[in-house]
């Protein structure tokens, strides 16, 4: 039922936003991962190219199993396939920790440069 998929999407808002960010601000390593994941999806019977099972209309191709738009889900590194065909590379918390560490490192470098 679509309403269940829509409700589940609200619980995955961090992953959805991660997918949106990575789709808009493309990075080659993430695109490479998305391509590898896509090859698994193409061979999967749950691939919905018509949009009949998408949680949100007009977001196909999507996964008929979870209703997620594959254009976003494939690029969310904290996301995994509901059928177990590919796993999350990092958790949402791990992704935030990595970004925070990078930000802190950049700030520290800038401060060190300024103090020299």
N, C-alpha and C positions, 0 to 999 in steps of 0.2 A: 504494500500500500504506500502511495507517495507521501502521505502525511507523516508516516513513520520515518521516511527518508529525510524529509524536511526537518523534522524534530532532531534527528541524529546529526544533521548538518550543523545545527546550532551548537552542539557539543564539540564539534570539530572546527570551530571558527578560527582558531590559531593556525591550523593546517591549511584552511582555505585561504587565509590572508598570506601565509607563506607561499602558497602556490600562485596567488595573484602577483605578489611582489616578484617572484622568480620568473613569471611569464612576462611581466612588463620590463623588468631590468634583467635582461638575459645575460647569463654567464655560461661560457662554453662547457665547463665541467658539469653544471646542472643540466644543460641541454643534452650532454652525452648520457647522463644517467636517465633522463626522460626518454631518450631514444632506446636505450636498453630495456627499460620498463615497457615501452610501447610495443616492442617486439613480442613480449609475453602477452600483452593484452590483445594483440591482433590474432593470436592463436587461441584465445579464450572464448568459449561459448557465451560468456556473460557480456561480451562487448556489444554495446547498443549504439549503432551508428544512426539510428532513426530518431532517437530521443524519447521513445515510448516509456522508458523506465528511468529517465533522468529526474532527479529531485527537483531541479529547476528547469523549466521549459527552455528550449533552444540552446542548451549547453552541451549537446552531443559533439563528439562521441562521449559516451559515459559508460559507467559500469552498471549493468542491470542489477548486480547483486547489492551494491550500496547506494547507487544513484548519483555518485560523484562524477563531476565533469573531469574527464581524463586530461584535458588541457591544463588543469590546475593540479589535480592529484598526482600526476606523474612528476611534477616539479616541486612538490612538497616533500623535502627530504625526511620529514618526521612522519610521513604517511606510509602505510603499507597496504598491500593488496588484501582484500577480505578473503580471497581464496588461497592466500599464502604463496602466490607466484613470485612475489618480490617483497622484501622487508624494508622497514624504515631504516635509514642510515643513521639518523640521530633522533633523539626525542625533541619535542618542542622546548623542553627545559634545557637540554643540551645545546640546542641551537642558540637560545638566548644567552647561555653562559659563554659560548664561543664568541658571539658578537660583542658581549660585554668585555671580554678579555681583549679582543682586537681594539675596541674603542679605548680601553684603559691604556693599552700599549701605545696607541697613537698619541694620546694626551701626554703620557709620560715622555715620549720622544720629543714632542713639541716643547714641553717644559724644560727638558734637558738642553735642547737647542737654544731656547730663549736665555737660559742661565749661563751659557758659555760666552 
